[in-house]
Amino acid sequence: MEIHKIIDNIRLDLNQLGDETVRQSSQRFFKSDQMTYFYGVKSPDVKTLIKKYKKQVLALSKKEIFELCEELLKTNYLEEASIACAFTASISKQFIPTDFKILEKWINLYITNWAACDTLCNHTVGDFIMMYPEFIPELKKWTNSPNRWMKRAAAVTLIIPARKGLFLDDIFEIANSLITDADDMVQKGYGWMLKAASQAYPNEVFQYVLSQKEIMPRTAYRYAIEKLSKEQKVVAMQK
């Protein structure tokens, strides 16, 4: 009962803070094929709500927090997804190996847009993978999913680890699996992953993108080389 009371209060606050102008403005960042709804609440106000409810939520058991977050993710409201992802990231130190299947289910069933995908995967799923890198082979399986968000998730989960200089060989393997995917959401996802990896391994990523230049879509290619040196970008952009 406590869970549903918290959810009801969060939604009441979101409805009260919602603004039609903000809602319409937010919608412009998402294509019609991304089923996404908005209350029209500005990001700073969403962060204020997270802070408002954080102590109350963290007093719950991990099982209850997962249940609460799943209910928020189900609605496809971006503000609710943002709040859910903040709470799951807050308890990442409590993750155990069996939690992987829960996170995988959430991505497969409830993620319908790039923002929710990135917010959940950059932090919650990324934290899990850094704790349990033995699950990277499971991550690689996502690249063969018919679900575009599972494929994007395989890449964006490794953004923060990539910046830390982790899992470079796995990053290249995931990029190889996704490299000819026609979906721009997938292309931007693995391009971003390569860009993040280039911050720790600029020369290795430079050599990789050059080796894949003939087959890598332009969208992914431009993302991947964005953080390279000026000299490397000049070479990378040569025809």
C-alpha positions as CSV (number, residue, x, y, z in Angstrom):
1,M,0.0,0.0,0.0
2,E,2.9,2.4,0.8
3,I,4.2,1.9,-2.7
4,H,0.9,2.9,-4.4
5,K,0.6,5.9,-2.1
6,I,4.0,7.2,-3.1
7,I,3.2,6.6,-6.8
8,D,-0.1,8.4,-6.4
9,N,1.6,11.4,-4.7
10,I,4.3,11.6,-7.4
11,R,1.7,11.6,-10.2
12,L,-0.3,14.2,-8.3
13,D,2.7,16.5,-8.1
14,L,3.6,15.9,-11.8
15,N,0.0,16.8,-12.8
16,Q,0.2,20.0,-10.8
17,L,3.5,21.0,-12.2
18,G,2.7,20.1,-15.8
19,D,2.6,22.9,-18.3
20,E,1.1,22.6,-21.8
21,T,3.8,24.7,-23.5
22,V,6.6,22.6,-21.9
23,R,4.7,19.4,-23.0
24,Q,4.5,20.5,-26.6
25,S,8.1,21.6,-26.6
26,S,9.3,18.3,-25.2
27,Q,7.4,16.4,-27.8
28,R,9.5,17.9,-30.6
29,F,12.5,15.9,-29.6
30,F,10.8,12.6,-30.2
31,K,9.7,11.1,-33.5
32,S,6.2,9.8,-33.9
33,D,7.4,6.2,-33.8
34,Q,8.6,6.6,-30.2
35,M,5.6,6.2,-28.0
36,T,6.3,8.9,-25.4
37,Y,4.0,10.9,-23.2
38,F,4.7,14.0,-21.1
39,Y,3.2,15.9,-18.2
40,G,5.1,18.9,-19.3
41,V,7.3,19.3,-16.3
42,K,10.7,21.0,-16.6
43,S,13.8,19.0,-15.8
44,P,14.8,21.0,-12.7
45,D,11.3,20.4,-11.3
46,V,11.6,16.7,-11.9
47,K,14.9,16.7,-10.0
48,T,13.2,18.5,-7.2
49,L,10.5,15.8,-7.0
50,I,13.2,13.1,-7.0
51,K,14.8,14.8,-4.0
52,K,11.4,15.2,-2.3
53,Y,10.6,11.5,-2.5
54,K,14.1,10.0,-2.3
55,K,14.2,9.5,1.5
56,Q,10.8,8.0,1.5
57,V,11.6,5.6,-1.3
58,L,15.0,4.6,0.0
59,A,13.3,3.5,3.2
60,L,11.6,0.8,1.3
61,S,13.1,-2.6,0.6
62,K,14.9,-3.2,-2.7
63,K,12.1,-5.4,-3.9
64,E,9.6,-2.7,-3.1
65,I,11.7,0.0,-4.9
66,F,11.9,-2.2,-8.0
67,E,8.1,-2.7,-7.9
68,L,7.6,1.1,-7.6
69,C,10.0,1.8,-10.4
70,E,8.4,-0.8,-12.7
71,E,5.0,0.8,-12.2
72,L,6.5,4.2,-13.1
73,L,8.2,2.8,-16.2
74,K,5.1,1.1,-17.5
75,T,3.3,4.3,-18.3
76,N,5.7,5.7,-21.0
77,Y,5.6,9.1,-19.4
78,L,9.1,10.5,-19.6
79,E,9.0,12.3,-16.3
80,E,8.0,9.0,-14.5
81,A,10.8,7.1,-16.3
82,S,13.3,9.7,-15.2
83,I,12.2,9.4,-11.6
84,A,12.2,5.6,-11.7
85,C,15.8,5.6,-13.2
86,A,17.0,8.0,-10.5
87,F,15.7,5.7,-7.7
88,T,17.2,2.5,-9.3
89,A,20.5,4.2,-9.7
90,S,20.4,5.2,-6.1
91,I,20.4,1.6,-5.0
92,S,22.9,0.2,-7.5
93,K,25.3,-0.9,-4.7
94,Q,22.5,-3.3,-3.6
95,F,22.4,-5.0,-7.0
96,I,22.9,-8.8,-7.2
97,P,23.4,-10.9,-10.3
98,T,19.8,-12.0,-10.6
99,D,18.7,-8.4,-11.0
100,F,20.0,-8.5,-14.6
101,K,16.8,-10.3,-15.7
102,I,14.7,-7.6,-14.2
103,L,16.6,-4.8,-15.9
104,E,16.5,-6.7,-19.2
105,K,12.7,-7.1,-18.9
106,W,12.2,-3.4,-18.3
107,I,14.2,-2.4,-21.4
108,N,12.4,-5.0,-23.5
109,L,8.9,-4.2,-22.3
110,Y,8.7,-0.6,-21.1
111,I,11.4,1.5,-22.9
112,T,9.9,3.3,-25.9
113,N,12.2,6.2,-26.5
114,W,15.9,7.2,-26.6
115,A,15.8,9.4,-23.5
116,A,14.4,6.7,-21.2
117,C,16.7,4.1,-22.8
118,D,19.8,6.3,-22.2
119,T,18.8,7.3,-18.6
120,L,18.2,3.8,-17.5
121,C,21.2,2.2,-19.3
122,N,23.9,4.9,-18.7
123,H,23.5,4.7,-14.9
124,T,21.5,1.7,-13.6
125,V,22.4,-0.9,-16.1
126,G,25.9,0.5,-16.6
127,D,26.5,0.4,-12.9
128,F,25.3,-3.3,-12.9
129,I,27.7,-4.2,-15.7
130,M,30.7,-2.5,-13.9
131,M,29.8,-4.6,-10.8
132,Y,29.2,-7.8,-12.7
133,P,31.2,-7.7,-16.0
134,E,30.6,-11.4,-16.5
135,F,27.2,-10.3,-17.9
136,I,28.7,-8.5,-20.9
137,P,28.1,-11.6,-23.0
138,E,24.4,-11.2,-22.2
139,L,24.6,-7.6,-23.2
140,K,26.0,-8.7,-26.6
141,K,23.0,-10.9,-27.2
142,W,20.9,-7.7,-27.1
143,T,22.5,-6.7,-30.4
144,N,20.5,-9.4,-32.1
145,S,17.2,-8.4,-30.6
146,P,14.3,-7.3,-32.9
147,N,13.7,-4.5,-30.4
148,R,15.5,-1.3,-31.4
149,W,15.8,-0.2,-27.8
150,M,17.5,-3.5,-26.7
151,K,20.0,-2.9,-29.5
152,R,20.6,0.7,-28.5
153,A,20.8,-0.4,-24.8
154,A,23.6,-2.8,-25.6
155,A,25.7,0.2,-26.7
156,V,24.7,3.0,-24.3
157,T,25.0,0.7,-21.3
158,L,28.8,1.0,-21.9
159,I,29.0,4.8,-22.2
160,I,30.2,5.5,-18.7
161,P,32.5,2.4,-18.5
162,A,33.9,3.5,-21.8
163,R,34.8,6.9,-20.5
164,K,36.6,5.1,-17.6
165,G,38.7,3.1,-20.1
166,L,36.9,-0.2,-19.5
167,F,35.8,-3.0,-21.9
168,L,37.4,-1.7,-25.1
169,D,37.4,-5.0,-26.9
170,D,33.8,-5.6,-25.9
171,I,32.9,-2.1,-27.2
172,F,34.4,-2.9,-30.6
173,E,32.6,-6.2,-30.7
174,I,29.2,-4.6,-29.9
175,A,29.9,-1.9,-32.6
176,N,30.7,-4.7,-35.1
177,S,27.4,-6.4,-34.4
178,L,25.4,-3.2,-34.9
179,I,27.5,-1.5,-37.6
180,T,25.2,-2.0,-40.5
181,D,22.0,-1.5,-38.6
182,A,19.7,0.8,-40.5
183,D,18.0,2.3,-37.5
184,D,19.3,5.8,-36.7
185,M,18.5,5.3,-33.0
186,V,20.9,2.3,-33.0
187,Q,23.5,4.1,-35.1
188,K,23.5,7.1,-32.7
189,G,23.8,4.7,-29.7
190,Y,26.9,2.8,-30.9
191,G,28.4,5.9,-32.3
192,W,28.1,7.6,-28.9
193,M,29.6,4.5,-27.3
194,L,32.6,4.8,-29.6
195,K,32.9,8.5,-28.9
196,A,33.0,7.8,-25.2
197,A,35.6,5.1,-25.7
198,S,37.7,7.6,-27.7
199,Q,38.1,9.7,-24.6
200,A,40.3,7.0,-23.0
201,Y,41.5,5.3,-26.2
202,P,41.6,8.0,-29.0
203,N,44.1,6.2,-31.2
204,E,42.4,2.8,-31.0
205,V,39.0,4.2,-31.8
206,F,40.6,6.3,-34.6
207,Q,42.0,3.1,-36.2
208,Y,38.8,1.3,-35.7
209,V,36.6,3.9,-37.4
210,L,39.0,4.1,-40.3
211,S,38.9,0.3,-40.7
212,Q,35.1,0.4,-40.8
213,K,34.7,3.6,-42.8
214,E,33.3,1.9,-45.9
215,I,30.4,0.2,-44.1
216,M,29.7,2.4,-41.0
217,P,26.7,4.7,-41.6
218,R,27.5,8.4,-41.7
219,T,25.4,9.1,-38.6
220,A,27.3,6.7,-36.5
221,Y,30.6,7.7,-38.0
222,R,30.2,11.4,-37.2
223,Y,29.2,10.6,-33.6
224,A,32.2,8.3,-33.2
225,I,34.9,10.8,-34.4
226,E,33.5,13.8,-32.5
227,K,36.0,13.7,-29.7
228,L,39.0,12.8,-31.7
229,S,41.8,15.4,-32.3
230,K,41.4,17.9,-35.1
231,E,44.2,16.1,-37.0
232,Q,42.5,12.7,-36.7
233,K,39.1,14.1,-37.7
234,V,40.6,15.6,-40.9
235,V,42.0,12.2,-41.8
236,A,38.8,10.5,-40.8
237,M,36.7,12.8,-43.1
238,Q,38.9,12.4,-46.1
239,K,37.1,10.6,-49.0
